[in-house]
Each structure stands twice: as structure tokens, then as C-alpha cells.
Amino acid sequence: MSLPPDKNGQDKTGIVLTPEQKKSRDHRNLAIALAVGFFVLLFYVVTIAKLGPGVLTHPAE
Amino acid sequence: MSFVTGTRAEPHISIAGPRDYFDLLKPRVMSLVIYTAIGGVLIVPGPINPVLAIAALLAIAAGAGASGALNMWYDADIDAIMRRTRKRPIPSGRITRQEALAFGLTLAALAVFTLGIVANWLAASLLAFTIFFYVIIYSMWLKRATPQNIVIGGAAGAFPPMVAYAAITGTISLSSLALFALIFIWTPPHFWALALVKSEEYAKAGIPMLPTVAGPDRTRRDILLYTLLLVPAGTLPYLMGFASAFYGLLSAALGLCFLVLAVRVYRNRTGDIANKIAMDLFKFSILYLFLLFAALILEKSLVHLNVLV
């Protein structure tokens, strides 16, 4: 696994993902995104449930 | 894992997908935990906020999943030996031990934190203790040290209804302790029935299960003794007044069936028939717990929906 030489003509070594590795990484990233989104939604819903219907009433009214 | 440049060693790059991480959570154990925890929620006498109850159940499920991942992290060596566990994500090479450890610890912290925020810190502490008990006391210590491993370790599986009850009420009650006792006493005959059949596998993996250490005869006797305790323990919800007469009758009838099977296991000690009867008891034990909690969940749901008074 090597990359093309850099501007000084030096060989660089690096990691090039295989299509399978890239695909599984994308799937993991998507799962993490969904989990974080779910977590945000859960805390939003729980906050509303804890505050109750009074959350919509302004104290000054 | 090394990413140092200049070395010729190939770095580890994961090909694990979300499904592999899901398998780390031991989904079947997790579903049993959710199921019994629902029972713990519904035996609460007063009104229940459904949103907070569902959020608490999700946190408890995540805690159970974290315990499963941490158990697989620690037990990867013996999981690779036993046929039943060989295809798990770590022994099959899809996830490394370090990845499982990081995943399990993160999930455990998130689960405890979430339960503390959405419910209360007594429930969160109980959940943290349950994870600690399953991973440290059971997996890392008792499992490989004593044939009483699943007797004491069974407490970890018995805690979820108590955690769920505490999440709704902020307290521990005798009724939630009764559900704890039911699962705690159910665990030894359930696992020993399986261990009687799979004793060679456990011996190969070096796990000191009762049949391999004390012999199948002693195991059969202990299964019978625990079943004698289980029959009255199963009826406790009725005797303590938080389940109906229907539940009382059902638990007595199922307990009697359990006892008949345990006596058959005690009497039939050789040949294929002995293994078959032990497997029958193992399968029935699952049905027993499933039906008792189904009855409890059903009648308590009707009470909360004001269908039954």
C-alpha cells in the first residue's frame, strides 16, 4: 500500500482503504450518526415530558 | 493497533459493520432484560409517565448491552473454544478485544448517565452496580473460579426489574424484591439443565460448571432443590397481593410442571433420554419465566389502562 511520490519526489507510505474497509467504515459512521440523532431526540422528548404541558405557558401571561 | 510509519506491519483496519456491534450487545439476553424490566415498571401501583418509562427501559437495555459487550471482551478466549460461542464477533475476528472494551465502557457510561438524568440516581446506581456485578464479579471472577458461578452471578440477571421499579418510583419495594427473588432462584436450574447436556463443552473451555466439578448426580439433586424453592417463589406476586388470582393459579400450575420435569431429570441419569429430559427442562424453564412475566405484564397493563380495577 503506497501513495504516489510527493512534490520533492520522496516516496510516502500511507493507508489506502480497500472498498470493503471503506464500505464498513461508512456504515459505522451512519450508525453513529443515527445513534447521536436518536440520543438528541430522546433527551428532547424526555425534557418535554418532565416539564409537562406548562412548558408552553409563559410566566408573564 | 499501530499506525507508526516506517514499520512494515499492516495496521488493523476494521471491517466490522453495525450488525457486528449489535451482536456484541447479546441481543437475546438484552430482550429478556427488557421483558423482565417491563414487569418491574408495571407493578408500580400509581400512575406511570409512559415517555419516562420507555426512556428508562431503553437506558436499562443499553446497560444490559454494555454488560454483554464487556463480557465478550473478557471471555473472548473461552468463547473461541465453545461451539455455541465461536461465531461471536471477537472470536470470529470481526471486532478486536480493544474495540469491544471501548464500545462496552462507553455504552455503560452512557446508559448509567441517561438513566440518572431521565429517572433518578438510585436507579442509575443500581444499573451501574448490575453492570459491575455482571462484568467484574461474575465474568472476571466467579465464572472461572467456582461451580457456584451462576448461582451468585444470577443476581445480575435478576436486578433489571428492581432497576426499572426504582427508575419509576425512586425506591426499592418488597414487590420488586419478589421479582428479583423469582429470577434469582430460576437461574440455577435453568443453566444447570443446559450444563448437564453441554458439560463436555464447558470442561473443554475450563469453566467449572457444577456437572463438570461436582458431577451430574449432584447437579440433578441441586436442580431439584432449587426447583422446590422456585415453586413458592413463583407464586410470591400473588401471595404478596400485587398479582391476581389468575396469576396465582398460573404460577402454581407452571411451578408444578417445572417440578415434575426436575424430578424426571433427577431420576433419568443415563443415555440419550437423560440428555433429552434435561433439554426439555431447559426449554421449559424459558417458557416458565416467559409466561409468568407475560401474565404479570398483561394484567398490570390492563390495570394501568383502567380496564381492570
HADDOCK unambig.tbl for C-alpha pairs under 7 A between the chains (distance, minus, plus):
assign (segid A and resid 20 and name CA) (segid B and resid 15 and name CA) 6.89 0.50 0.50
assign (segid A and resid 21 and name CA) (segid B and resid 14 and name CA) 6.69 0.50 0.50
assign (segid A and resid 21 and name CA) (segid B and resid 15 and name CA) 5.15 0.50 0.50
assign (segid A and resid 24 and name CA) (segid B and resid 15 and name CA) 5.39 0.50 0.50
assign (segid A and resid 24 and name CA) (segid B and resid 16 and name CA) 6.16 0.50 0.50
assign (segid A and resid 24 and name CA) (segid B and resid 17 and name CA) 5.25 0.50 0.50
assign (segid A and resid 27 and name CA) (segid B and resid 17 and name CA) 6.22 0.50 0.50
assign (segid A and resid 27 and name CA) (segid B and resid 18 and name CA) 6.68 0.50 0.50
assign (segid A and resid 28 and name CA) (segid B and resid 17 and name CA) 5.86 0.50 0.50
assign (segid A and resid 28 and name CA) (segid B and resid 18 and name CA) 5.60 0.50 0.50
assign (segid A and resid 31 and name CA) (segid B and resid 18 and name CA) 6.36 0.50 0.50
assign (segid A and resid 46 and name CA) (segid B and resid 51 and name CA) 6.71 0.50 0.50
assign (segid A and resid 46 and name CA) (segid B and resid 52 and name CA) 6.37 0.50 0.50
assign (segid A and resid 46 and name CA) (segid B and resid 118 and name CA) 6.62 0.50 0.50
assign (segid A and resid 49 and name CA) (segid B and resid 51 and name CA) 6.62 0.50 0.50
